[in-house]
Amino acid sequence: MWKHLLLFLIGIILSVGADAQNYSDNVTLVSIDGDVVTLNSTASAQKKKEAEEQALRSAFNALFHSGIDGLKSGVSMISGETKDYDYRFFQENRYLNYLTTRPKTEKTEKIRGNTIAHVRISVNLKTLKSELERNKLTLNPGWSDAKVVNATASLNPTIVVVPDVNATTGYSFESMRAIAESSDMVRYTIDRVAEEFQKRGYKTRDFISQLQNSKNSSMLRDGAQTDNATMFVQQLPGDIVVTVDVDMITDASGKSEVTLNLRAVEKQTAGRLATKAFASGYYHTRDSMRLSDYAVKKITADFFSQLSSSFEDMIKKGREVNMELNLSEAVSDWDFDSDSPASGEFFKDALDEWLRANAYQSNYDMSQSTDKYISIRINVPLWDAEKNRSYTLSNFGGDFRKFLRTQLGDEYKPKVTSMGQKILVIVE
């Protein structure tokens, strides 16, 4: 059987050019049987054998990078960009080693001179995963067998690219809408920057869909403690928010240049990850979109490396968060230097023990305190290793609120407010 399988596949491979890289995303799950997954993959090419081969490769590309609905919740196997490995894997035909049966072409059809091939394949995921681990590639959470996921395993953040807003324009979705709708150059540049992230293996989210149903009044929190810029960023979809500021100038000679400023921040804390400016260069044209395209093409690998490195560093060390605990003026019969009313433990000792257990790598400090005020600096993990899922500041705030309830009982109520890298707690 294997002899026939290899002859079949070699015949297909020899008919396909080495530069066939336009993989199809039309890959669906048929069944899962232990370590073997069966997929339907559809692709097109001029010739039948080329279309069959492209469908075969597209199935592996979907497993690696885009994910398949119904398989591991649609999460792709590989985290981050693996361009060099991908090239070797496909050009050296390594994927042939992970097929369990001969691919079956269900049907072919001719449309506008191209052949569309519908191919069913079965892949051994266990051996494929071993291949990726052997080459020291990072598997996404859910694909790793380990309970404690490697620090870089969650380094596959979703990116949302948005126009830059400031205090002058206002921190709101409506401000973004106005900027995007009033400038073809801005909207075009946002789409092009998103494409650059997609080329490098990042998943992106379109902020326009969020604009349609959101109003500024629902985005910002009332009260003096609200940091509008941080609160607004937290409402955007994605893990990393990349703001785009694009401007065109024309000199006296009639030459024009577009400057593109990119700033990437982590959504939960609004902490800066990467900042860089790229210029199109001067040309005798006022075609803003053409110049914007030139500027986008100047985006270097350094920017993406800086972004990945900063985010990975945050995963390794945790998000640094500052916390303040205060007593309400209405509380006069209890303070932080007393025993907890519910548990009977000395409150600061119980708090210190909770922080030690919940800080990432026990990295925290609560050395500044009085009987009515406690200042805490703590590193919060991005990944819940026990539950094998992401861990947000909202999750952390919820867990801290539960701890306070076990100590304070029903007699006192903690009010917990998160604002970027700061959490304020008032015990009332």
Buried (B, 14 or more C-beta within 10 A) or exposed (E): EEEEBEEBBEEBBEBBEEEBEEBBBBBBBEEEEEEBBBBBBBBBBEEBBBBBBBBBBBBBBBBBBBBBEEBBEEBBBBBBBBEEBBEEBBEEEBBEEBBBBBBEBEEBEEEEEBBBBBBBBBBBBEEBBEBBBEEEBBBBBBBBEEEEBBBBBBBBBBBBBBBBBEEEBBBBBBBBBBBBEEBEBBBBBBBBBBEBBBEBBBBBBBBBEBBEEBEBEEBBEEEEEBBBBBBBBBBBBBBBBBBBBBEBEEEEEEBBBBBBBBBBBBBBBBBEBBBBEBBBEBBEBEBBBBBBBBBBEBBEEEBBEBBBEBBBEBBBBBBBBBBBBBBBEEBEEBBBEEBBBBEEBBBBEBBBEBBEEBBBEEBBEBEEBEEBEBBBBBBBBBBBBEEBBBBBBEBBBEEBBEBBBEBBEEEBBBEBBBBBBBBBBBBE
